[in-house]
Amino acid sequence: MNFSLQIIEIILSVVITVLVLLQGKGGGLGGIFGSDSGGAFRTKRGAEKIIFQSTIGLSALFFLNVFFIIATAPR
């Protein structure tokens, strides 16, 4: 069981890394495709919001998985 939790941990870490890199610093998804937001504050919408919320949810799963790995580790 501990091996499968470790595999899940690796997969979660790779997915979280990709999602964080997709977010970009303040540019949003529009910055990837060449548009400029002008530095003004704006709300997250569409795919940007989904990526943001997914990052939060997967981060929570990542830390829960760490606790399960610690709890099932041989002593």
C-alpha positions as CSV (number, residue, x, y, z in Angstrom):
1,M,0.0,0.0,0.0
2,N,2.8,2.4,0.8
3,F,4.3,1.9,-2.7
4,S,1.0,2.9,-4.3
5,L,0.8,6.0,-2.1
6,Q,4.3,7.0,-3.2
7,I,3.4,6.6,-6.9
8,I,0.3,8.8,-6.3
9,E,2.6,11.3,-4.6
10,I,4.9,11.5,-7.6
11,I,2.0,11.9,-10.0
12,L,0.4,14.7,-7.8
13,S,3.7,16.5,-7.6
14,V,4.2,16.5,-11.4
15,V,0.6,17.7,-12.0
16,I,0.9,20.5,-9.5
17,T,4.2,21.6,-11.0
18,V,2.6,21.8,-14.5
19,L,-0.4,23.7,-13.1
20,V,1.7,26.2,-11.3
21,L,3.8,26.8,-14.4
22,L,0.7,27.3,-16.5
23,Q,-0.5,30.1,-14.1
24,G,2.3,32.5,-14.8
25,K,3.1,35.5,-12.6
26,G,0.1,37.8,-12.9
27,G,-0.2,37.3,-16.6
28,G,-2.9,34.7,-16.6
29,L,-3.5,32.4,-19.6
30,G,-3.7,35.5,-21.9
31,G,0.0,36.1,-21.4
32,I,0.8,32.8,-22.9
33,F,-0.9,33.7,-26.1
34,G,0.4,37.2,-26.4
35,S,-2.2,39.5,-24.8
36,D,-1.3,41.9,-22.1
37,S,-3.5,42.7,-19.1
38,G,-1.8,46.1,-18.4
39,G,-1.0,45.2,-14.8
40,A,-4.5,45.9,-13.6
41,F,-6.2,43.7,-11.0
42,R,-8.9,41.4,-12.5
43,T,-10.8,38.4,-11.5
44,K,-10.0,34.9,-12.7
45,R,-12.4,33.5,-15.3
46,G,-12.7,30.4,-17.4
47,A,-9.8,28.1,-17.7
48,E,-7.6,30.3,-15.5
49,K,-10.0,29.9,-12.6
50,I,-10.2,26.1,-13.1
51,I,-6.5,25.8,-13.1
52,F,-6.2,28.0,-10.0
53,Q,-8.9,25.9,-8.1
54,S,-7.4,22.6,-9.3
55,T,-4.0,23.7,-8.0
56,I,-5.5,24.3,-4.6
57,G,-7.4,21.1,-4.5
58,L,-4.5,18.9,-5.7
59,S,-2.2,20.6,-3.2
60,A,-4.6,19.6,-0.4
61,L,-4.6,16.0,-1.7
62,F,-0.8,16.1,-1.9
63,F,-0.5,16.9,1.8
64,L,-3.2,14.4,2.8
65,N,-1.3,11.8,0.9
66,V,1.9,12.7,2.8
67,F,0.1,12.1,6.1
68,F,-1.1,8.7,4.8
69,I,2.4,7.8,3.8
70,I,3.8,8.8,7.2
71,A,1.0,6.9,9.0
72,T,1.6,3.7,7.0
73,A,5.4,3.8,7.1
74,P,7.0,0.8,8.9
75,R,8.4,1.7,12.3
